[in-house]
Amino acid sequence: MRTLVVSAVNVVIHPHSSERYIELIRDIFNLRREIPVHGNENLIMRSMQISSDQRWVQGEIAKFTKIQGSDDWFNLQTLEKAEKNELRQIRIPEELRPNLASFSYLFDVAQHMFIFERRHLNKSLSQRMVHTYLSRITEDKMLQEKYSSISVSYVSSEDSVGRVLDMPRLKRVEIIIIKPNPDDLDGLEAEVKERLGRMRAKKMILDYEAMPNTSLKLDDEATKYTRVASRNGEVRSTGKDKNGATIHRSTRDHPLEKSLRYDPDERHRPHVFRSAALRILGEVARDKSKE
């Protein structure tokens, strides 16, 4: 048996339409640009395909190592730094990159959710890496001019807010909400979208700080805002543990993930990924319906 884990981030553009979301993913792919996401690890979108009903865009993201020419090399035989004459023997074509790992992605146009393989076998791709990749590549001048406003946000697990707020003494809570934009929103997310739209704002930040020698207790309205932020932004908290030490927490540290175990002799990896992606979409939809 094998285990495949998927996760997700949100991608939001304003103004928006299904066609513009598809066009955005196509433009990202056509840039063919590698983006550093952690140390020497880089990501690039290596393929994309639009579904016949235009509900999804899917393809693969490649993760690889970019060797920095200025870095020192190590000689395993002498246990010393490699000499210049040894380095002259190294000839790696500029277009080649080592340590390739490929991960499937599925972008759901309606919910503007970018779902990707988080882990499979011994290969992994963190939510933070994908967030960094999409955030940095959408800073491209051409994309900024064409789409005006592009935001990428973390999608956190259903219990992330509770874990972030659960501390002996809660001193401060920051709720950051990036403007949602699906047309079929209802409840609080629709209110947030409408309110930010009226003010021509792309995000809202609520900052609560406890009175001296007390602990914050969020009311029902603030608690609802934290749930919206867990899907469209971030919730941060600061407080004290039982020993009085300061602690900081964030919903970023609790990504939404879905795991599926499967028999590779009976099911193919792409089909398992699709099933896991659909489960994430269903889970987010159910979470919204509770509000």
Secondary structure, 3 states (H helix, E strand, C coil): CEEEEEEEEEEEEECCCHHHHHHHHHHHHHHCCCEEEECCEEEEEEEEEECCCCCEEEEEEEEEECCCCCCCCEECCCCEECCHHHHCCCCCCCCCCCCCEEEEEEEECCCCEEEEEEEECCEECCHHHHHHHHHHHCCCHHHHHHHEEEEEEECECCCHHHHHHCCCEEEEEEEEEECCCCCCCCHHHHHHHHHHHHCCCCEEEEEEECCCCCCCCCCHHHHHHHHHHHHCEEEEEEEECCCCCEEEEEHHHCECEEEEEECCCCCCHHHHHHHHHHHHHHHHHHHHHCC
